[in-house]
Amino acid sequence: TQASAYEAMVAVDPAHTEAWVALGGLYAEKGDDARSEAAYRKVVELDPAHSYRTFFNIGALIENRENLTEQDTKRALEAYGKAVEIKPDYAQAWYRLALLRVRSGDRKGARAAFEKFLALEPDGPESAGVRAMLKSLGG
């Protein structure tokens, strides 16, 4: 299988970031969230400068689980938070962080994240919806 080939690659070269990224995606497709997250975390360890993407992927992976628990939500919020900490101009991470904060009941945090998103991407495809959500969140 593809996963076996990438597993063999990282066994030979544990610093092969592209193979770890591929494994993270393949494990996610199979529904093996724990192994997927571990592979993505290995990428972060190996390539911290570009790890914002990996943290975003971890957040998305967790957030897309069928039965999202409170602990899952907390972990996804942490992953998105780390993505924007590493790359403060990462608009999509601000957007996902804001949506997750709305779902978790953090209206103030959601508002701040939506405002940051709009500052970075005022004319993006989600921007009109974000403006509407900001109105519904109040001031």
N, C-alpha and C positions, 0 to 999 in steps of 0.2 A: 504494500500500500504506500501511498504518498507519505503518510505519517511515519512509517517504518524507515523510509529513505531519509527523511529529515532527522529522525532519531539517531540513525547511524551517523549522519553528518555531525551532529552535536556531540556524539560519543567520541569521534575522532578529533573534532575541533570545538571544544566547549564555548569558545568565544565567537562562534559563527552567528552573528545577530540575525541575519536574514533567515537562517534556518529556524531560529527560535521564534521569530515573527510568524513564519509559515506554520510552525507547529501550534502556536497560539490560535491561529485562525482555524486550522484543521480540527483541533480539539473542540473548539467552540461549535463548529459545524456538527460534530458528533454528539454534542450535548455534554461533553466532559469539562464542565466549568472549572473544576479545581485544577486540572492539568493545564487548561488554557490560561488561567490566571497565573499559574506558576511559570509558564513559558514567557508570558508577557513581563512578569516581574524580573526574569532573567535578562530580558532585553534592556530593561531599565538599569539594571546593575552594570551591564556591559556598555551601554551607550547613554549616559545620563543627559547629555546635551540635547538629544532628540527624544527623550523619554516622555515628553508631554503627550506625544501621540499614543504612546503605550498606555499611559494613565487614562487617557480618553477612552481607549479601547477597553480597558479593564472596567471603567465606569459603565460603558455601553453594554458590555457583556453581562455585568451584574444586573443592570437595570432591565435588561430584556428577559430575565428569568420569568417563568410563568407565574410562580407564587412568590412574589417579592415580599420578603419579610422586613421587619423594622431594622434588623441587623444588616440585611442586604442593602437597604436604602442608605444606611449610615456609611457602609463601605463604598457604595457608588458615589455618594457625596464627597467622601474623602478622596477618591480617585479623581473626580472632576476638579476638586479643589487643588489637588497637587498639579494637575495639568495646567491650570491657570496661574499657579504659583511659579511654575517653571517658565511658562510662556504667557505673560499677561495679556497679549494681544490675540489670543486664540479664541476667536468669536464663537465658534461652534461649541467649545467647552463651556463658555459662559452661558450659552443658550440652554444646553442640557442641564447644567447646574441649576439654572433658574427654574426650569420645568420640574426638576426633582424637588427643589425647595418648595414649590407650590404644592406638590403632592404630599410633602411631609409636614405642611402647615406652617412653614417659615415664610410668612408673607413679606416681612421686612428684608430678609435675605434674598428672596426671590426678586423683589423689586430692585435691589441693588445689582444683582446679577443681570437682570433684563436691561437695566440702564447701561451697564458696562457693555453688554452685547450691542445695544443700539449705537453707542458711541463708536464702536469698532465697525459696525456693519449697518449704517443707517438706511441703506437701500436694498438690503438683501431680501431673499424670498420670504423669510420669516418675519421681517420687520413690521409689516402692517399688523400681523397677528400679535406681535410682542407689544406694540403700542396699545392695542385693544386690551391685552391682559394687564398692562400697567394701569389703565383706567379702572379696570375692575378691582385691582388690588388697592386702589386709593393711595392717599399720600401719607 
